[in-house]
Amino acid sequence: MLEEVERWLERRSWAVADRPLHQLVAAKRASGQTVSVVLPALDEQETVGEIVTVIRRELMSAAVPLVDELVVVDSGSTDRTSEVAAAAGARVVHRDAILPRIPARPGKGEVLWRSLYVTSGDIVCFVDADLKEFSADFVSGIVGPLLTDPGVSFVKAMYDRPLGEAAGQGGRVTELMARPILNLHWPRLAGFVQPLGGEYAARRSLLERLPFPVGYGVELGLLVDALHTVGLEALAQVDVGVRKHRHQDGQALGRMAAAIYRTAQLRLARGHLVRPVLTQFERGENGFEPRTHAVDTEERPPMTEIGEYAERRVA
């Protein structure tokens, strides 16, 4: 590990307990900053309600007014995700209703990018909607450094990721794809414990300047681009405990890994590259049958380049 990264780990890695809630509320009041929390959601009726309830109860009360707005962006759920989220107290917006002149593409990154248009907080916090046994620490932990340290612009959560009953075995794409890529090509990012984690917060002034990969590559893309935009010292991570969520099967992880590799490839060599596909195999009536999937490679431009966003900010 680079000496620079070792020093960064000492200065920019914290635990949620390092900043108690009363300190964060005082810092928020003194700075006048506002906080938006965004939950990208697709068929998460089993978990999204509890997440919204916990955030509203513990971080949006008169005693602890840490979060100013809580928005669930539904990317086309076929279950009751929207109804459950709204009943729990979130503002629910459908992906396709945001910037309707730009046809929506499937993918998590597309939802996160569009969420910038329908939120207003100076700090934007993203939280996955499939978390189980959710703790408000996932929000307060990662917005804390942004409220208390003006030198920090981007904060990732770090945590243990059990796989079923096996401790520390989650995050398979992180260990098999993302971590090797980062260590080899962006060694200054080697200190991030959960580089692909879906819980992170950043200043709007940074996010609106970054391109967003529309699919699974969004976390790696934002992390790499944030490094090049504001530098390592402006990045940080906070230990929030244990993350439990719904795990995907091996083939879904393969598609995720391909998208992440492609996102890295685009950043290593911008140019005219052939749109890639990934072929996987499933056993059918006649033996193993190929299934070919397009790899997410589309990216949305920095939000500051979108006319409607610029007009809304001026207004």
N, C-alpha and C positions, 0 to 999 in steps of 0.2 A: 504494500500500500504506500502511496506517495506520502511524504512527510506533510505536505500541505493538507492532505485528507485526514491524517492523524490529528493534526491541530484543529481542523474543522470539526471532527468528531467531539473533541473536548469542548469547543466553544458553541457549537450549533446543534447539539443533541441534548434534549431535555426530557423530563418526565412530566406528566400532567400535574403531579403534585407540586411542581416547582412554582406554579402560578395559581394560587387559590382563586376561587370565583370572586371574592370580594375585591381582590386586587385587579382582576380583569374588568369588573364593572367600574371601578374607580378610574382605570386607565381609559376605558371607553368614554366615560363621561368627560374626562379632561381633554381628550383628543377630538371629540366630536365625530369620531368615525362611526359608520353604520355597517352592520353585518347582515349579509344575505346567506341563507342556507338553501342549497339546491339538491333535491333528490331526483336523479334520473330513474325512471321506473318503466318496466315492461313486465306485466303479469306478476306483480309482487303483492297481491292482496293479502297474503298470509303474514307479511312482515311490515309493510309500509305504515300501517296504522299505528303500531306500537312505537315505531321510530318517531313519527310525527307527535304522538302523545307525549313521549318523554321529552322531546325538545321543547314543546310548548309548556309543559309543566315545570321543567327545571331551568330553562334558559330564556323564557319569554314571559316571566311573571313580573309583577310590580317590584318584588324583592330582588330579582335577578334579571334585569332587562338587557341581556347580552345579545340576543338575536332580534333583529328588527323585522325580518320577513323570512317566511318559510314557504318555498315553492316546490311543488312536485311537478315535474315535466313528464307527462305520459307519452311514450313513443309508440302507442298503438296497442295498448293492452286489450286482450279479449276477455279478461276476467273483470272483477270489480275493483281493480286498483284505484281508479279515479274516485269512485264513490267512497271507498274506505278512507282514502287520504283526505278527502274533503270533510267527511264526517268527523275525522280526528282533529281537524282545524287547519289543514294546509290550504294554501291557494293552489289550485290545480290548473295547469295550462297544457293543452295538447300540443305536441311538437309541430303538427301541421298548421296550427293557427299562428305560429310565430314566423314572421317574415314570409308570408305566403307567396310572394312573387318568386321566391327561390325554392324550387321543388326539393322536398326533403329526401335525404338518403337514409337508409337504415343504418343504425350504429349508435353506440353510446356517445362517441365524440360529437356527432351531429347534434345530439340533445344538449350536451354541455355547452357547445358553441352558441346555440340558439338561446340558451338560458341567460346569457349575458344581456340579451335584448329585453327580457321581461323582468329583470331584477335591477335594483338600484344601489345596492350596498357598496361601500368603498372596499370592503373585504367580501370576497365570495368564497363560500365553503361548500365543497362537493362531498356528498355522502351517498354511498351505494344503498339502494332500497331493499336489498335482500339480507341485511344483517339481522342476526338472531341475538337475543339477550342484549339488546342495544343499551349502551351507556352514553349519557350526555357528554362524557369525557371525550368521545370521538369528535365532538364539535368544539368544546371549550379548550381542549388540549391544543388543537391546531390553529385556532384563531388567536390563542394567547400571545405567542411571540409577535404576531402582526400588530396587536394592540399595544404591546409594551416596548417594542424595539423597532424604531423607524428604519433601522438598517436591514430588516428582514422583509422579503417580498414574497416568498413562496415556502410553504410548510407542508411536509408530508407526515401522515401518521405512521408510526411503526408499532408492531404488535406481534404476538405469537399467533400462528395460524394452524390450529389443529386440523387434521384430516380424519373425520370421524372421531374415534377415541384415541387416535395416535397424535401425540403432542408434536408440534413443530414440523409436521409433514405436509402442510398446506403450501400453497404458493409454488406449485410445480412448474408453471411456465416461468416464473421468476428465476428459479434455480437452474432450469435447463436452457433457458433462452436469454432472458433479459440480463441477468447478472453477468454471464460470460461476455455478452455484447458490450455492456457498460465498462467492465474491467479492461477489455481489450481496446475499445475505441474511445471511450470517455472515462478514463481512469479517475478523473476528478470527482466522478459521481459514484465511485465504488463504495463510499461510506453509507449510502442509503440502504437501510434494512429492508424496506418494502417499496422498491421503485415503481412497481406496478399497482400498488394499493389504490383503491378508489376513494380514499378519504384524504383530501388535501384542501388547503385554503391558500388564497393568494390575493394580492392587491388587484383590484379591477384595473388599475393603471398599467399593470403588467399583462394580465390576461387579454385585454383588448388589443394588445400589440402582437399577440402570438397566433400563428396558424394552428388550426385544430384538425388533426386526422379524424375522419368521420367515424372510424370503427375502433377496434380493439387497441390500435396503436396510440390512442390519444394520451395515455399516461406517460409512456416513454417519450413521445414527441414533445409534450409540454415540458417534461423535466429537462430534456436535452436543450430545447430552445430557451428555457428559462436560464440555464447555465450560461449560454452564449449571450443572452440579453442583459442579465444583471450580475452575473458572476457568482462563484461558489459561496462567497461570504454572505450573499443575500438569500441563500437557501438554508433550510433547517428541517429538523425532524423532531417529533415528540412521541414518546412511548405512552400509549393509551391502554395497554393491557393485552387483552385477548380478542381476536376477531373471529366470530363464528358466522358462517353464511352457507348458502346453497352451493355445492360443488358441481362442476360440469364434468361430463364424461370425457374420455380420452380424445375422441375425434374433435369435439368442440375445442379442447385445449390445443389440438394440432392446428386448427384454423386460427386460433388466437395467436399462437406462436408465429405462424406464417405472416400474419398482419404486422406483428411487432417487428419481425425481422425486416419486412419491407419498409416500415417506417424508419428504422435505423438506416437501411440502405439508401433511402432517399436523402437522408441527412448527411450521409457520408459522400454521396456523389450525386448532386443535383444534375438532372439531365433528361434526355429523351429516352425513357426506359419503357420496355414492353410491359403492358399490363399483365401481371402474373396470375397464374391459377395454381391451385393445390388439388391434387388428386388423392383421394383416400379410398379405402376398400371396405365393403360390407358384404357379408355372406348372404347370398340370395338363393333362389331356387336352382340356379345353374352354377353354383359355386360363388367365388368372390367376384363381386361386381364393382366396377369403378364408379366413384361419385366425385365429380369435379366441381370445385367451388371457386368463385372469384375471390381474390385476396383484397381486403379493404386497402385501397391506396389513395382514395380521394381525400383531399384536405380542403377545409374552409379557410379563406384568407383571414388575416387579422380583422377583428370586428370594426376597427377604426376605418377600414376601407369600405364599409357598407353604408350607403347614403342614409338609409332610415335611422341607423344607429347614431350617426353624426348629428342628424337633425334632432333626434330625441334628446341627446346630451345637451345641445344648445338650448333647447326649450326648457 
